[in-house]
Amino acid sequence: MPLDRMAVEEAGPNPERIAAAIHSQLALLSGPVPIHQVAEALDIVEIRRVPLKGLEGALVSAPERDIGSIVVNSASSAQRQRFSVAHELGHF
């Protein structure tokens, strides 16, 4: 799934504008957003599921934020893990 990261970055720090930029490129009419594919297209190089205590997810990125990795709590439900990936992607 190709995404134009520059178009997303041009949306600035406004979450609604970022989401609109991504949605316009995905052209989805309905259904769930393919968050793992979106993360990969925006240069998240790894999504790792590991058992975590007191933490649902975390983002690790280079200082330039040109690549990143996300870790999510494998003990959580699939729905919670999906939310955590989306949440950490928002930080990225």
C-alpha positions in Angstrom: 0.0 0.0 0.0 1.8 3.2 -1.1 1.2 6.3 0.8 2.7 9.7 0.1 4.3 10.5 3.5 5.0 14.1 2.4 1.2 14.7 1.9 0.7 13.4 5.4 3.4 15.6 6.9 2.1 18.7 5.1 -1.1 18.3 7.1 0.9 19.7 10.0 0.4 18.8 13.7 -3.4 18.7 13.5 -4.6 15.1 14.1 -7.8 15.7 12.1 -5.9 17.0 9.0 -3.4 14.1 9.3 -6.3 11.6 9.4 -8.0 13.3 6.4 -4.7 13.1 4.4 -4.4 9.4 5.1 -8.0 8.7 4.4 -8.0 10.6 1.1 -5.0 8.4 0.0 -6.6 5.2 1.1 -9.9 5.9 -0.6 -11.8 3.6 1.7 -15.6 3.7 1.4 -16.2 1.6 4.5 -14.7 -1.0 6.8 -11.8 -0.9 9.2 -8.7 1.1 8.3 -5.8 -1.3 7.5 -3.7 0.2 10.3 -0.8 -2.3 10.1 -0.4 -1.6 6.3 -0.7 2.2 7.0 2.0 1.9 9.6 4.3 0.0 7.2 3.6 2.5 4.4 4.6 5.4 6.8 7.9 3.7 7.6 7.2 1.8 10.8 9.6 -1.0 10.2 8.4 -3.3 13.0 5.4 -4.0 15.1 6.3 -6.3 17.8 3.9 -8.1 20.2 5.4 -8.8 23.6 4.0 -9.3 27.1 4.1 -6.0 28.9 3.3 -5.0 32.5 1.8 -1.6 33.1 2.2 -0.6 29.5 0.0 -1.1 26.4 2.3 0.1 23.7 5.4 2.2 22.9 7.0 3.9 19.9 10.7 3.9 19.3 12.0 6.1 16.5 15.1 7.7 15.2 15.5 11.3 16.2 14.6 12.4 12.6 11.4 10.3 12.8 12.1 8.8 9.4 11.6 5.2 10.7 10.1 3.7 13.8 9.1 0.6 15.6 6.1 -0.1 17.7 5.7 -2.6 20.6 2.3 -3.6 21.8 1.2 -5.7 24.8 0.6 -9.3 23.5 -1.5 -10.0 26.6 -4.1 -7.5 25.5 -7.0 -8.3 23.2 -6.6 -8.0 19.4 -8.8 -4.9 19.4 -6.7 -3.2 22.1 -3.5 -4.1 20.3 -4.9 -2.5 17.1 -5.8 0.6 19.1 -2.3 0.7 20.5 -0.7 0.5 17.1 -2.9 3.3 15.8 -2.2 5.4 19.0 1.6 5.0 18.6 1.4 5.7 14.9 -0.2 9.0 15.9 2.8 9.8 18.0 5.1 9.0 15.0 
